[in-house]
Amino acid sequence: MLSPAKAKLKIGATMKSIDVMFNPTEYSISKTSRYDTSPAPGTASNVSSPATQPTYVGDESSTLSLELYFDTSLKGTDVRIKTMEVVALMEPDAKAKAPIDVTFVWGSLKFTGYIKSITQRFTMFVASGVPVRARLQVEIISKQKSSDQYEKVMEAPKLPTSSFLLKAGVQLCLIAAQELADAVKWRKIAKTNGIDNPTKLKAGTSINIPKLG
């Protein structure tokens, strides 16, 4: 079974990076186009007229939104020691007098820009009041073209398989229930073996069962 890729925030052009404690469960990327819908010059405000034709005036930078989860409850240490590493990335660079650019890296996503906003929400505390669990809502505004935000997606590695000899009357859902402990995963078996019609299975044929982990 392949180990999941670990998300991280790379800092500028340096070799430094911050590993997130837990991969996000989701992220969203929003992008907006700007249009001018102002009335034509000379149009009286009290005169009824057809809707103004929107005029395209440009694109806004895209924005990556995600939530990062931090938990130091097992050690009982202040979780802000971890969260402030991320918050510090919003501080202007002393030499450039501008925010540090960061790159959120996870799998094929390579989103480079500046942290636009961070909202810290602390959700667990020890008896002394020190927070030990936090959620950070982070927004990063891009400095890239949309096409540069992803690396080329490589073909997914083939999963290890085992073979199964088909018997008369046996359906893929029954094989999935027996071999993968989930009848719904019959589609995975069909895809692995290029089976277009699961109702027409030839007895005596050997098929591969993917090991999904």
MOURHU-V877825 format. One record per backbone hydrogen bond with DSSP energy under -1.0 kcal/mol. NH is the residue of the N-H (numbers start at 1). CO is the residue of the C=O. E is the energy in kcal/mol with one decimal. If there is no record, write none. Layout:
nh: <NH & NH>
co: <CO & CO>
e: <E & E>
This chain:
nh: <8 & 9 & 10 & 11 & 12 & 14 & 18 & 20 & 28 & 30 & 34 & 36 & 43 & 47 & 55 & 57 & 60 & 63 & 64 & 65 & 66 & 68 & 70 & 72 & 76 & 79 & 81 & 82 & 83 & 84 & 85 & 87 & 88 & 89 & 90 & 91 & 93 & 97 & 102 & 103 & 104 & 105 & 106 & 109 & 110 & 111 & 113 & 114 & 116 & 117 & 119 & 121 & 123 & 126 & 129 & 132 & 133 & 134 & 135 & 136 & 137 & 138 & 139 & 140 & 141 & 142 & 143 & 148 & 149 & 151 & 162 & 164 & 166 & 170 & 175 & 176 & 177 & 178 & 179 & 180 & 182 & 185 & 186 & 187 & 189 & 190 & 191 & 192 & 193 & 195 & 200 & 204 & 205 & 207 & 209 & 211>
co: <105 & 18 & 103 & 16 & 101 & 11 & 9 & 7 & 65 & 63 & 58 & 55 & 40 & 44 & 36 & 34 & 32 & 30 & 140 & 28 & 138 & 136 & 134 & 132 & 72 & 131 & 78 & 79 & 79 & 80 & 82 & 83 & 84 & 86 & 87 & 88 & 98 & 93 & 113 & 10 & 111 & 8 & 109 & 106 & 149 & 104 & 102 & 141 & 139 & 139 & 137 & 135 & 133 & 130 & 126 & 124 & 124 & 70 & 121 & 68 & 119 & 66 & 117 & 64 & 114 & 62 & 112 & 145 & 146 & 108 & 209 & 207 & 205 & 167 & 171 & 172 & 173 & 174 & 175 & 176 & 176 & 182 & 183 & 184 & 185 & 186 & 187 & 188 & 189 & 190 & 197 & 166 & 202 & 164 & 162 & 160>
e: <-2.0 & -2.6 & -2.9 & -2.4 & -2.7 & -1.5 & -2.5 & -1.8 & -2.4 & -2.5 & -3.8 & -2.9 & -1.8 & -1.4 & -1.9 & -2.8 & -3.2 & -2.7 & -2.9 & -3.1 & -2.1 & -2.8 & -2.9 & -3.0 & -2.1 & -2.7 & -1.5 & -1.1 & -2.1 & -2.4 & -1.0 & -2.1 & -2.2 & -1.4 & -2.0 & -1.5 & -3.9 & -2.4 & -2.8 & -2.1 & -2.6 & -2.9 & -2.1 & -2.2 & -3.0 & -2.1 & -2.6 & -2.4 & -2.7 & -1.4 & -2.0 & -2.5 & -2.0 & -2.3 & -2.4 & -2.7 & -1.1 & -2.7 & -2.6 & -3.1 & -2.6 & -3.0 & -2.4 & -2.6 & -2.9 & -3.0 & -2.3 & -1.6 & -1.4 & -2.9 & -1.8 & -2.5 & -3.0 & -1.8 & -1.9 & -2.8 & -2.0 & -2.0 & -3.3 & -2.2 & -1.5 & -1.5 & -1.3 & -1.1 & -1.3 & -2.4 & -2.6 & -2.3 & -1.7 & -2.7 & -1.8 & -2.8 & -1.7 & -3.0 & -4.4 & -3.0>
